[in-house]
Amino acid sequence: MEINKTTFYIGYNAYLSDGYNSLAQKPIKKKQYWNQVP
């Protein structure tokens, strides 16, 4: 199984900084567009 290097290192750095719990799924943030009328 191959994984993108960027994806791997984002997860790896999160693990190093905050431990195993940092790898849990988090709610997806909605993208905000500063120039879009709501």
N, CA, C and O atoms as a GROMACS GRO file, in nm:
protein
  152
    1MET      N    1   0.085  -0.117   0.000
    1MET     CA    2   0.000   0.000   0.000
    1MET      C    3   0.090   0.124   0.000
    1MET      O    4   0.182   0.136   0.081
    2GLU      N    5   0.062   0.214  -0.090
    2GLU     CA    6   0.138   0.338  -0.096
    2GLU      C    7   0.054   0.452  -0.042
    2GLU      O    8  -0.068   0.456  -0.059
    3ILE      N    9   0.122   0.543   0.024
    3ILE     CA   10   0.056   0.663   0.077
    3ILE      C   11   0.138   0.783   0.033
    3ILE      O   12   0.261   0.777   0.027
    4ASN      N   13   0.070   0.890   0.003
    4ASN     CA   14   0.137   1.012  -0.038
    4ASN      C   15   0.231   1.059   0.074
    4ASN      O   16   0.194   1.054   0.191
    5LYS      N   17   0.351   1.103   0.038
    5LYS     CA   18   0.448   1.147   0.139
    5LYS      C   19   0.395   1.261   0.224
    5LYS      O   20   0.415   1.264   0.345
    6THR      N   21   0.327   1.355   0.160
    6THR     CA   22   0.273   1.470   0.234
    6THR      C   23   0.172   1.422   0.337
    6THR      O   24   0.175   1.467   0.452
    7THR      N   25   0.082   1.334   0.298
    7THR     CA   26  -0.019   1.281   0.389
    7THR      C   27   0.047   1.208   0.505
    7THR      O   28   0.007   1.224   0.620
    8PHE      N   29   0.148   1.128   0.475
    8PHE     CA   30   0.218   1.054   0.579
    8PHE      C   31   0.282   1.149   0.680
    8PHE      O   32   0.266   1.131   0.801
    9TYR      N   33   0.354   1.248   0.632
    9TYR     CA   34   0.426   1.336   0.723
    9TYR      C   35   0.335   1.429   0.802
    9TYR      O   36   0.370   1.469   0.913
   10ILE      N   37   0.220   1.464   0.747
   10ILE     CA   38   0.123   1.542   0.825
   10ILE      C   39   0.078   1.458   0.946
   10ILE      O   40   0.076   1.508   1.058
   11GLY      N   41   0.042   1.334   0.922
   11GLY     CA   42   0.000   1.245   1.030
   11GLY      C   43   0.114   1.213   1.126
   11GLY      O   44   0.094   1.208   1.247
   12TYR      N   45   0.232   1.192   1.072
   12TYR     CA   46   0.348   1.158   1.154
   12TYR      C   47   0.386   1.274   1.246
   12TYR      O   48   0.415   1.253   1.364
   13ASN      N   49   0.385   1.395   1.193
   13ASN     CA   50   0.418   1.512   1.275
   13ASN      C   51   0.311   1.536   1.381
   13ASN      O   52   0.343   1.577   1.493
   14ALA      N   53   0.184   1.511   1.347
   14ALA     CA   54   0.078   1.525   1.447
   14ALA      C   55   0.098   1.423   1.559
   14ALA      O   56   0.080   1.455   1.676
   15TYR      N   57   0.136   1.301   1.522
   15TYR     CA   58   0.162   1.196   1.622
   15TYR      C   59   0.279   1.235   1.712
   15TYR      O   60   0.272   1.216   1.834
   16LEU      N   61   0.385   1.288   1.654
   16LEU     CA   62   0.501   1.326   1.734
   16LEU      C   63   0.470   1.440   1.830
   16LEU      O   64   0.521   1.443   1.942
   17SER      N   65   0.386   1.533   1.787
   17SER     CA   66   0.359   1.649   1.871
   17SER      C   67   0.253   1.621   1.978
   17SER      O   68   0.265   1.670   2.090
   18ASP      N   69   0.150   1.541   1.946
   18ASP     CA   70   0.038   1.523   2.039
   18ASP      C   71   0.009   1.378   2.076
   18ASP      O   72  -0.083   1.352   2.153
   19GLY      N   73   0.083   1.285   2.023
   19GLY     CA   74   0.062   1.145   2.057
   19GLY      C   75  -0.048   1.079   1.975
   19GLY      O   76  -0.097   1.135   1.876
   20TYR      N   77  -0.084   0.959   2.018
   20TYR     CA   78  -0.178   0.876   1.944
   20TYR      C   79  -0.315   0.941   1.926
   20TYR      O   80  -0.378   0.924   1.822
   21ASN      N   81  -0.361   1.016   2.026
   21ASN     CA   82  -0.495   1.077   2.019
   21ASN      C   83  -0.506   1.181   1.909
   21ASN      O   84  -0.617   1.212   1.865
   22SER      N   85  -0.395   1.235   1.863
   22SER     CA   86  -0.401   1.336   1.757
   22SER      C   87  -0.438   1.275   1.622
   22SER      O   88  -0.471   1.347   1.528
   23LEU      N   89  -0.433   1.142   1.613
   23LEU     CA   90  -0.464   1.076   1.486
   23LEU      C   91  -0.613   1.045   1.471
   23LEU      O   92  -0.656   0.998   1.366
   24ALA      N   93  -0.692   1.070   1.576
   24ALA     CA   94  -0.835   1.044   1.569
   24ALA      C   95  -0.899   1.137   1.466
   24ALA      O   96  -0.852   1.248   1.443
   25GLN      N   97  -1.007   1.089   1.405
   25GLN     CA   98  -1.075   1.171   1.306
   25GLN      C   99  -1.138   1.292   1.372
   25GLN      O  100  -1.196   1.282   1.481
   26LYS      N  101  -1.126   1.404   1.308
   26LYS     CA  102  -1.182   1.529   1.358
   26LYS      C  103  -1.291   1.574   1.263
   26LYS      O  104  -1.290   1.538   1.145
   27PRO      N  105  -1.386   1.653   1.312
   27PRO     CA  106  -1.490   1.704   1.222
   27PRO      C  107  -1.428   1.785   1.107
   27PRO      O  108  -1.329   1.855   1.126
   28ILE      N  109  -1.488   1.773   0.991
   28ILE     CA  110  -1.438   1.844   0.874
   28ILE      C  111  -1.482   1.990   0.883
   28ILE      O  112  -1.600   2.019   0.906
   29LYS      N  113  -1.388   2.080   0.866
   29LYS     CA  114  -1.420   2.222   0.869
   29LYS      C  115  -1.475   2.263   0.733
   29LYS      O  116  -1.426   2.220   0.629
   30LYS      N  117  -1.578   2.346   0.736
   30LYS     CA  118  -1.631   2.400   0.611
   30LYS      C  119  -1.535   2.506   0.560
   30LYS      O  120  -1.481   2.585   0.637
   31LYS      N  121  -1.514   2.507   0.431
   31LYS     CA  122  -1.428   2.609   0.373
   31LYS      C  123  -1.500   2.742   0.371
   31LYS      O  124  -1.618   2.750   0.336
   32GLN      N  125  -1.429   2.846   0.410
   32GLN     CA  126  -1.487   2.979   0.409
   32GLN      C  127  -1.431   3.057   0.291
   32GLN      O  128  -1.312   3.053   0.263
   33TYR      N  129  -1.519   3.125   0.224
   33TYR     CA  130  -1.480   3.209   0.112
   33TYR      C  131  -1.509   3.353   0.150
   33TYR      O  132  -1.624   3.392   0.165
   34TRP      N  133  -1.405   3.432   0.165
   34TRP     CA  134  -1.421   3.569   0.213
   34TRP      C  135  -1.496   3.658   0.116
   34TRP      O  136  -1.553   3.759   0.157
   35ASN      N  137  -1.499   3.624  -0.011
   35ASN     CA  138  -1.564   3.710  -0.109
   35ASN      C  139  -1.696   3.654  -0.161
   35ASN      O  140  -1.744   3.695  -0.267
   36GLN      N  141  -1.756   3.561  -0.089
   36GLN     CA  142  -1.880   3.500  -0.133
   36GLN      C  143  -1.994   3.544  -0.042
   36GLN      O  144  -1.980   3.543   0.080
   37VAL      N  145  -2.105   3.583  -0.100
   37VAL     CA  146  -2.222   3.624  -0.024
   37VAL      C  147  -2.288   3.498   0.032
   37VAL      O  148  -2.314   3.404  -0.043
   38PRO      N  149  -2.316   3.495   0.164
   38PRO     CA  150  -2.375   3.375   0.223
   38PRO      C  151  -2.518   3.350   0.178
   38PRO      O  152  -2.579   3.252   0.221
   0.00000   0.00000   0.00000
